Amino acid sequence: MRLRSGAFAASCVAVEVIGVAIFLRGFFPTPVRSSARPEHRAETPAPEPVAGSSSNWTKLPPPLFSKVVIVLIDALRDDFVFGSKGVKYMPYTTYLIEKGASHSFVAEAKPPTVTMPRIKERETLSPSLLVLCSDHGMSETGSHGASSTEEVSTPLILISSAFERRPGDIRHPKHVQQTDLAATLAIGLGLPIPKDNVGSLLFPVIEGKSMREQLRFLHLNTLQLSKLLQENIPSYEKDPGFEQFKMAERLHGNWVKLHLEENHSDILLGLGTKVLRQYLGALKTLSLSLSTQVAQYDIYSMVIGTVVVLEVLTLLLISIPHVLCRKAELDIALLSPVFSLLFYLIFLVLTAIHVVVCTSSESSCYFCSFPWLAAGGVMVLVSALLCAILSALARMVIDGTLLRKNAAHPNLEWSEVELLLLLGTVGHVLSLGASSFVEEEHQTWYFLVNTLCLALSQETCRSYFLRDDYGPQHHFHVEQGFEGIFACTLQDSTGYSVPKPDRAGKGIPLAEAQGGYKWWAVLASPWLVLVCCRLLRSLNQTGVQGAHRPDLSHWLTSSDHKVQLSGLAALSLLVIFMLIQRGCSPMSKVALALGLLGVFCYRAAIGNVLFPWQPDNKGISKGIIEARFVYVFILGILFMGTKDLLKSQIISADFKIKTVGFWEIYSGLVLLAALLLRPHNLPVLAFSLLIQTIMTKFIWKPLKHDAAEITVMHYWFGQAFFYFQGNSNNIATIDISAGFVGLDTYMEVPATFLTVFGTYVGPVLWASHLVHFLSSEANSGSALSRACFCYALICSVPVATYIILVTSLRYHLFIWSVFSPKLLYEGMHLLITAALCVVFTATDQTSYTRA
């Protein structure tokens, strides 16, 4: 089966989306939650168990403390308090631990962390409680994030006059879980234990109470955990903790019966001690079972998703020489008898594994819950991908692309730009394994685009000053007869003219105009782009380390600078119009102008900006009418662009009409971006269009970069502009207000689309510009198809690598706060890439049909 490389890449990314979706469902554990909704009123506390009669204790026990003060110290390790370091650096705390009325524990931090319940702030005669704790520890070098003993061991000290300590009573801190604090505080304050609590009561807190009160406290905690176990684990009756709870509850009932009969014999004391031990054992076992369920990953679903993603990436990688050497077409031989037999064999093995896993696993598995037809379809997909990989490898061996070697070794020379694009992309992927690089990923992209500007500056200087001695594309010296991937890249990787890769090289035409306007413009363009990027970095501080720092956006969005924000927004909209209107039809120019005016009117209506004649204290509205006014022009521009594309394909093969159609669609997306972005981010959109104009006119066309290089550059700038607008790998930075622009009520589909588009404006606009740029060349040929393949490849590599990284780091302390949000961003980015590849493919199909 022969496919264009664009269609092949789009199909691969679509399959990869399926794999990532299965992985995400297996990676994020099913939460342990109670079925009772939070808006329901608190249930009546369970009565005290009693054998043969009803108990007269049906209310919550009185609170042990009147109020709680929590002192949370970041990265405080346990030995900083309990060891010799505590005596030196925290002497008073050490004194309270050794001689004061306190209880000390070593609390182990495990993901996911549990948020402490709200505490209601009661004034009684009960004593107060001071809690000294920490979120996590630190290693010997001062870092944290891993799961070493030093990093997960934290002090937990409870100080209160309610605790009685005998002179000379020295207790070593016991090891507990951080989740135990929630149940302890609830009991201590006389509040119901949170229904989703998975921790157990710290018994030393209540050991000074009477036996009946101790058993009552333990019964409430154990009953809450047993209910949570029943609602989340199907085989809860076989759980050892549940069996212990039932035994303890029966013994507790017998003890209460004896107690109510005022039997104070030694039998009552011995039975009470036995019930106490039984409850404590049940608490420990139940808490462990629920904690394991919370942190349990669906490994089987994760493996299935990872296999699919890695198969797609492998297929893309081994298809590179075929895509670049054979006119952007790929022949997938899946129908040969040998591989047909192998396909059925693999399918049967995978099916057998699926049956064994799903019938023997005690825990719930998402993939096992699939209907057999759907699960079989996934197995067919995995088998087909594996056969396709083996088929491609066999064809490479037969063709000699892996085994044939030329006697004269080829002398390859890479240009600085090519080396930067390759090493930068690989370096970014490798950096995803460190939590700090994930938190500050924007710094990576800022560094890469800045370095790219310097490399382009060097290339322009070499091209113009050295002229014919060094051509701009002499990055390869290929000996006669070499038939590898690099030779094929030079021959077919671009759809428009590229200088021949001979030793003499070939100067670019503008070199003849040395000293002219274009000569200076080309030399200055990389530095102008560098200046624009530096200005954009000052607009929005993002990440973790610099999010709190003052930036221009905070200054502009303050109420005292609304006039300056209004002027900047108006100027940005004017620049956007001037840069966009040049490629539009007259009708689209009018719609674009009115649409941008509507954007300013919308922001003025909701109170973000002001007209010169508008008073500052004017009442604000939702701007529904103004926003929908802009939506009308957006749809109109998109309709005119689509009409021109269809006209160029069906009615007349007019290259100019097709180019205008692409630009109008791009203009409609720019107008939508201007509507959704906040006013202080409109300069980001204006600078994006300015950089695209500079790069197109003075770098990509004069220097004649090939389609692969241009694709990677567009990808880099798209990623950089994702962070320029203030985004990060933290879910909290998503601007959800974009999903409500022009909507008076919440509508799930439009709100989701608008939020996603508003978040990924940078990557979408730069990918859309790539489509227009490559299709605007009259002799574009297969450039779009190869660009689609390259775009799919550079988006698939980080996803596949990151899936492997988060699987290996799934027990990392920051897996939920750092790595998991980034995983969601990567999944959404891949979904957007799939949609963009469909656009690439449809566009390429248009050119292919016309050709």
Secondary structure, DSSP 8 states (H G I E B T S, - for coil): -EEEHHHHHHHHHHHHHHHHHHHHHHHS------SS-TTS----------SSS--S--S----S-S-EEEEEETT--THHHHSHHHHHH-HHHHHHHHHSSEEEEEEE--SS-----------SSS--EEEEEES----TTS---S--HHHHEEEEEEE-TTS---TT-----EEEETTHHHHHHHHHTT----TT------GGGTTTS-HHHHHHHHHHHHHHHHHHHHHH-TTGGG-HHHHHHHHHHHHHHHHHHHHHTT--SHHHHHHHHHHHHHHHHHHHHHHHHHHHHHT---HHHHHHHHHHHHHHHHHHHHTHHHHHHTTTEEE----SHHHHHHHHHHHHHHHHHHHHHHHH-SS--TGGGS-HHHHHHHHHHHHHHHHHHHHHHHHHHHHTTTT---SS-------HHHHHHHHHHHHHHHHTTSHHHHHTHHHHHHHHHHHHHHHHHHHHHHHHHSGGGS-TT------TT--SHHHHHHHHS-SS------SS----GGGGGTTSHHHHHHHHHHHHHHHHHHHHHTT---TTTSTTS--HHHHHHSGGGHHHHHHHHHHHHHHHHHHHGGGS-HHHHHHHHHHHHHHHHHHHHTTSS--TTS-TT------HHHHHHHHHHHHHHHHHHHHHHHIIIII---HHHHHHHHHHHHHHHHHHHHHHS-GGGHHHHHHHHHHHHHHIIIIIHHHT--HHHHHHHHHHHHHHHHHHTT--SSGGG--GGGGGTT-SS--HHHHHHHHHHHHTHHHHHHHHHHHHHHHTSTT-TTHHHHHHHHHHHHHHHHHHHHHHHHHHTTTSTTIIIIIHHHHHHHHHHHHHHHHHHHHHHHHHHHHHHH-
